[in-house]
Amino acid sequence: MPGGRYGEVSVVRPEGDVHGFVVLYSAAGGWSAADQATAEALAKAGALTVGVDTARYAANLARDKESCHQLVGDAEAVGHQLERQLKTSRYFAPIVAGIGQGGALARQVLAQAPENTISGAVTVAPAATLDARFRMCPPDPTVSRRKTPGFVDSAATGDAARLVSLLAPHLRDGSADELDVSDLPLVELPARPGGMAAGEGLLAIVISGDGGWRDLDKTIAEALQKDGVSVVGWDSLRYFWSEKTPAQTSHDLARVMQTYLARWHASHVALIGYSFGADVMPFAYNRLAQPLKDKVSVISLLGFAPSADFQIRVTGWLGMPASDQALQVRPEFNKLPLKQVQCFYGATEQDTLCPALAGSGAQVIKTGGDHHFGGDYLALERQILDALRRNAAGR
């Protein structure tokens, strides 16, 4: 199948359930019979495997006029495309893997990745240097991340069998719980002591954009955590990979609120949604029971669009409008407690409902930039935290 800048890729499917997704990079000489055998062995272990001819990939990049390359996007895009096409039961973030030059490339793709984008890297006898044609861009400095945002399993020597043995433990049952709370893809960020809001009983639930738990949403959540707010991150890419209804989304939001209000002894909740997460938030809030609504001090909608889909769409990643099945959000927005609502939008953002909400009673906040607010995520966090603390204190 076509694989974007990868060129034609080899796809090998498991005979049974999919337990993971692997991007397998060939050695420097290009895709070989040995690489194909490795891909087939990974498929037998349960991995949906895409084989990439590393030499062809380097040649394709050499024709590109970019000063440096964001290679992680190529791995993520082929995963989105193929997993949606095959209708996998859940989304599997890619594991990148390879031997020799392919192993060196896999390591660098992981090193470049935002968190929660690439699961990890598995390499055998990785080459000491990477082909200069790959010209990797450094990681985005505006996004908080660990130095290595995923697992690394590596062997200095070995063959395809060694690679398969290293990778197999990272494959999991597609129905298994990925994270810590029930069946929901959540990230726990308990409040750090010493923050300005520590001890105030504040809880934020952040529903991410359709790219998953990675950039703006993750950075804002970590800043809130540092300031003393306990945060639950909700990964939209994984949760909405299969279609949900507004009622189901609200039911799951209620479960999250009940669990973490008790677990972290919180009393006041901020519901924060970015992009896809903002669009679905009014539907989820409006269907909560009144006792849970009473716990919500602020609803912060960032990059809020006029309509909401309840399933991840490939066209959404391309910036295209919502689908024909999308639900209009204005009727749901009008039911919110508008004095507790913030709507953030960028000055050059096109598909946003926020400007039309001026005079509604909600706080409409215009920032610099576009759908990413000029990258000043910490300024957004400060305004959200100020509203949460003010409303929680009844000021």
N, C-alpha and C positions, 0 to 999 in steps of 0.2 A: 504494500500500500504506500501512497505518497506520505512522506514524513516531514514536510516543510524543508528546512535547511538541511535536514539529514539526507534528503533525497529518498529514493526508494528504500523502505525498510522491510525486514523479514519479521513476520508475526507468527508466533507459535502459541496456540491456546491449550490450556489444560483440558483433558477429557472430562473431568468432573468440575466441581466448584472452583472458582477463582479464589486463591488465598493471598494474592499479592500481585503487584505489577513491577516488572523489572525492565529497565533499559540497559541492554547489554552492548557495550562498545567492543568492537573488534580490536585485534592487535594492529600494528602499524601497516601491515601489508594489505589490509582490507578484509572484507567478510569472506571466510573460508568454510570448508566442509567441517573443520574442527569447531568453528564458532557455531555453526548450525547444530552440531551435535550437542554443544553446551546449552544452547537455547532449548533444545528438545528435552534435555535432562532437567532443566529448570521447570519446564512445563509439566513434566511428570511429577515434580514436587509440588505443583499447584500454582506456579507463577505464570501469569499472562506475560509473555516475553516479547519485547521488540528488539530486534537485532539491528545495530547501526554499523555501517561500514565507515570506520573512523577515517580512512584515507579519503573517501568521497566527501565526508563531512568537512574535513580540513580544506579540500579543494573548493567546495562551495563557499565556505567562509572567506577564502582568499579573494573571491570575486566580489565580495561585499565591500562597500566603501566606508564602513564604520571604522572609527579609530580603535575601538575595542568591542568585544562581543559579550552580550548577556546570554550565556549558553544555558543557564538553568531554565529559561523560558521554553527552549526547544524540547527539553525532556518533559516539562509539565504539559505543554500543549499536546504532544502526541499521546500522553496519558489521558488527558481530558477527552480528546477526540475518540480514541479507541475504546475507552471504558464506557463512554456514553453510547457509542455505536453498538457495543456488545451488550448493553443494558445490564452491567454488573449490579449486584444487589446493593453495593455500597461503593464509595470511592476509596481507592487505594493510592496514596501518594507514592511516587516512583522510588524504587531502590535502584541506584545506578551501580553498574558493575563492569568489570573488565580485567583482562590479563595484559601485561606489558603496557604498551601505549594506551590501550583502552582503560587499564587500571589507573594510570596517571590522569587521564581525562576525567574519569569518574570522581576521583578525589577532588579535582579542581571544581567540578560542577557543584559538588556538595559544599565546598568552601565558599562558593559564590552565593549560595542559596539563602533566601530569607528562611527563618524558622517555619516549621510546619508546611514546607513545600516539598522537600526531598526527604524521604524517610531515613536514608543512610546510604553508605557506599561500601561495597565489597570488592576488594582488589586482591589479585595474586601477582606476585613479581612485577609490581608497577614500575614503569620506566622512570629513570631518574629525572628526565626532562620531558617537557611537553612540546609537541610540534609548535613552532612559533606562529603558525597561521591561526591558531586558536585565539591569541591575543585577548585574554580574559579581562573584562572590566572588574575593578575592585567592587566589593559589596557596597550597597547603598548606605552611606554613613548616616542617613536620617532615620533608619530603621534599627531599633534595638535588637540585638541578636547575640547568641553565644558565638564563640570563636568557631566552633564546629557544630552547626545546627542539625545534628542527626548522628546516628551511630556510625562507627567505622570498624569494619572487620577486615584485616589484611594479613596475608601470608607473604613472606619474602620470597619463597620459592613454592613451586607446585604447578598443577595443571588444572584442566577443567573440572575434574572430580573434586579437587580441593576447593575451587570456587563454589561449586554447588553445595558442598558440605558446610561452608561458611555461611552461605546465604539461606539455606533451608530453614534454620531456626527462626528467621525473621518473617517467615510466611505464616499467616494465621487464618483461622476459619473465618470466612466472610460474614458469618453471623455473630462473631465474637464481639464482646464489648471492648472498644479500643481504649476508652479512658475510664475515669474512676467512678462515675456516677451512673448506675443503671445502664440503659442502652443509649445514652445521649453522649455526643462528642463534646465534652466539656474540658476546659483547662482551669485548674484551681490556682488562684493567686491570693493566699491569705494575707491580710494586712501586715505590714512590717511595723514593729514597735518604733516609736520615735517620730513617726510622721506627724504632720500638723493636725491631721484628723484622727489620729490613733485614739481609741477609747470612746469614740462617739457612736459606735454601733452602726456604721455605714456599710452597705453592701451594694456593689454595682454588678449588674448582669449585662454583658456586652455581646450582642449578636453581630457577628462579623459580616463583611461584604461577601460577594459570591466567590472571591478568590481564596476564601478560607481564613484561618487564624494566622495573620502574617504581618501586615504592614501597619496601617493607621490604627486599626482596632487593637492590635497587640501592643503597640507603643503607648497608646492612651491608657490601656489597662495596666501596664507595668508602672506608668507614672502615678496612677491612682493608688496602686498597691504601695508604692514608695511613700506616698503621702498619708498612708494609714487607713485606706479603704480596702476592704476585702472584695475581691473580684472573681466572678465566674465568667470565663470566656466561652462562647458558644460558637462552634465552627459551622457556618452556614453551608460551606461546600460539602461537608460530610452529612450534615443533617438533612438538607434539602436536595441531596443527590436523588433520592426517591421523592416523588411528589407528596406533599403534606396538604392538609386542609387548615383553614384558620382555626377551627375548633381543636384539631389535634395539636397545632402549634401552641395554642393557649393552654391546653391541658398539660403539655410538657413544660411550659413556662411556670405553671403553678407548681409542678413537682420540683422544679429547680428552686423556686422561691421558698417553698416549705422546707426543703432539705437544708438550704444554706442559711436561712434565717435562724434555724435551730442550731445547726452545727457551729456556726460562727457567732452566735449570740447577737445577731444584728436586729435592728429595729426599723431602719430607714433604708429604702431601696432606690437606686437609680437604675432605670431601664435605658440602655444606650444601644442604638442601632446605627450601623454605618451602611449606606447604599442598600443592598438587598436586605440587610438586617433592619434598616430604618423603615423600609417600605412595608415589611410584614408586622412591625411592632404595634401599630394601632389595632390591627385585627387581634393580635394576641392579648393585648391589655384589655380591650373592651369585653372579652369573654371570660375574664377572671372573675372569681367570686368577690363580693364586696370586701370581706375582711382582708384579702390580699391586695386589692386596689388601695385600701387604706394605708398599706405599708409603703406605697410608692410616693416618693417625695419629688422626683423629677423624671421626666421622659425626654431624653436628648436624641434628636433625629439628625443625623449627619448625611448630607447628600441624598435628601429625601425626594423621591420621584412621584409623579402623578398616579402611577399604577404599580401593582405588586404581583409578581409571579411567586408561586409556592413550589417551584422546582427549578434547579439549576439548569440553565440553557447555554449551549455553546455560543449562541449569538449574543448573549449577555456579556461574555468575556470580550467580545469584539466591539462593545459599546453601542450595539444596536438597540432600538426601542423594545419595550416589553412585548410579550407574545399576545396573540389574540385571546388567550385564556386569562390574561392578567386581570386583576380586580382593581377597580377605581378606589383610590385611598381617601379621597376627600370626604365622602360620607362617614368613613370610620374616624378620620381625624377630627371631624366636628363633634364626635361623642367623647373625646378626651377631656380631661380636666385642664383646659387650655392655659391657665395661669401657671401650671407646672410643666409646660412644654417648652423646649428649646428646639428651634429649627435652624441648622447651620447650612450655609451654601457658599460656594466660591463665586467671586465676582464674574468670572468668565464661564461658569457652569451653565450648560444648556438645558438639560432635562431635569429641572428641579421645580418642585411645587412651592418652595419656601417663600419667594417674593410675593406670591398670590395670597399668602397667609398673613401679611401685614394687616394689622387692625383686627385680627381674629381674637386677640387676647393672649396668644402665644408670643414668646420672645423670639423674634426673627433676627438672626445674626449673620451679617455679610462679612466674609473674610476675603483675603487675597487669593489669587490662583483659581483653579478649576475644581474638579471633583475631589482633588487631593489637598485642597486648601493651602496651596503654596508650600506644603511640607511642614508647616508650623503646627505639628500635632500637640506640642506641649501647651501652646496657647489655647487650643480647644479644651485640653484637660483642665486647665485652670478655670475656665468659665463653667465647665460642667461641675467641677468640685465646689466652686463658689455657690452655685445654685443649689446643689445637694445639701451643703451645710446650712445655707440660709433657710431653705424650706424645711429641713429636718428640725431646725431650732424654732420654727414658727415665726421667723422674722419677716 
